[in-house]
Amino acid sequence: MFPVVLALSGSTAGTWVSARDWLPPLAVGTAVDPVFHEDETWGFWAWVFYYADWWAPALLLTLTLAALVHAVASGCRHAELARTRDRLLAHGCRVTADVIEVKLSLASDESGTRIVGSTVTVSYPDAAGVRRWATRRSRETGPVIGPGGAEVLFDPARPGDEKAVFVALRRYPVPADWLPAGRA
């Protein structure tokens, strides 16, 4: 999201600076016809565009601020998930899970249909032996579930906390392989 914020910031600054140099109309409120001299009064859209040197930069500034807020919130959310995952890798409970269901996500274009990801549902026992389920979405396009099935990483103190349950679909997962709740 930060490249989008940078692009919007540049567009906002450029529009704000260039809007001060936009040419004024020949006559305010009148569409002047220099050839046939059949002048007309402005309609709604002419007045809207007359004030565009004010509202266009303000609109771009609003969009830039909204994108910045969204990017910062998204970055904070991802950082919190990474901290939770790292804490659980050090102090959490890691168990083998059974893959219950795999739904493939398909996309079609002129070259044909292809797999663009999957939704995997796993079943695992928590520390008290209670059977729990977790569903995660993965962007992986190839077969990722190893011979041992999946692995689940969770907080034994809060086994029902969905945000603290991570699923890995690879046999020897690295930290980036652990899928959190809500990952697209």
Secondary structure, 3 states (H helix, E strand, C coil): CHHHHHHHHHHHHHHHHHHCCCCCCCCCCEECCCCCCCCEECCHHHHHHHCHHHHHHHHHHHHHHHHHHHHHHHHHHHHHHHHHHHHHHHHCEEEEEEEEEEEEEEEEECCEEEEEEEEEEEEEECCCCCEEEEEEEECCCCCCCCCCCEEEEECCCCCCCHHHEEEECCCCCCHHHEECCCCC
